[in-house]
Amino acid sequence: MDRQLALKLATGLGGGLACLGKTCGAVNGALMVIGLKFGRSKLEDIEAKEETYKVTQDFIKRFETINDSIICRDLLGCDISSIEGMNYAEKNDLFKVRCPQFVEDSSKILETIL
């Protein structure tokens, strides 16, 4: 997949799904990669679906072991879906300081899974 397509696919994932503070974009991106590797290409392929769920659950457990959560507002320590929370995150450079670490953690976990 080329970079431009990957950026388009991932655009809505940032900030815990469009800055709602929900599941971390780095986690969602990793789950998309897991889906590309293990996911089913036919609706009736239940075995591939179950394997994908197993690998996804393993990824989530590992990420939570490192970071205690997969939820953006928990990871950042503020709710960026509110103006106050977004201002706090920007003022404290959380997107520059914390988020790259979550991407790195996701990448390292993926390397061991794939």
CORLIN-V400337 format. One record per residue. OMEGA is omega in whole degrees, -180 to 180 (none if undefined). NEAR is the number of other ideal C-beta (glycine too) atoms within 12 Angstrom. D_LAST is the distance of its C-alpha to the last C-alpha in whole Angstrom. Layout:
[[OMEGA NEAR D_LAST] [OMEGA NEAR D_LAST]]
//
This chain:
[[180 13 17] [-175 8 19] [-177 9 20] [178 10 23] [179 11 21] [178 15 18] [179 14 21] [-179 12 23] [-174 20 21] [-174 26 20] [-177 17 24] [-175 19 24] [-174 30 22] [178 28 23] [-180 36 25] [-179 35 24] [176 25 24] [179 18 27] [176 26 29] [178 23 29] [-178 30 28] [-177 26 25] [-178 32 22] [179 40 20] [178 36 19] [177 39 16] [179 40 15] [178 34 16] [178 34 14] [179 37 11] [175 32 12] [178 27 13] [177 28 9] [178 30 8] [178 24 11] [-177 20 11] [-171 20 8] [-171 27 9] [-179 22 13] [176 18 16] [176 13 18] [-177 10 21] [-176 9 23] [-179 9 24] [-177 14 20] [-180 12 20] [179 14 18] [178 21 15] [-180 19 16] [177 15 16] [178 20 13] [178 26 12] [180 20 14] [-180 17 13] [178 28 9] [179 30 11] [177 19 14] [179 23 12] [-177 38 11] [178 29 14] [-180 19 16] [180 24 14] [179 38 15] [177 23 18] [-180 14 19] [-169 22 19] [179 29 21] [-178 15 23] [169 24 22] [-175 35 20] [-175 29 23] [-176 37 24] [176 28 28] [-179 23 27] [-178 36 25] [-178 35 27] [176 20 30] [-178 28 32] [-176 25 32] [175 36 32] [176 21 33] [179 16 36] [-179 13 38] [180 13 39] [178 24 35] [178 24 34] [179 14 37] [-179 20 36] [180 31 32] [-179 19 34] [-178 15 37] [177 17 34] [-178 13 32] [-180 28 29] [180 28 27] [-175 14 27] [-173 16 27] [-173 27 24] [177 28 22] [177 16 21] [178 21 20] [176 38 18] [179 27 16] [178 18 15] [179 31 14] [-179 38 12] [-180 21 10] [178 20 10] [179 32 9] [180 29 6] [-180 14 5] [-178 15 6] [-176 26 4] [none 18 0]]
//
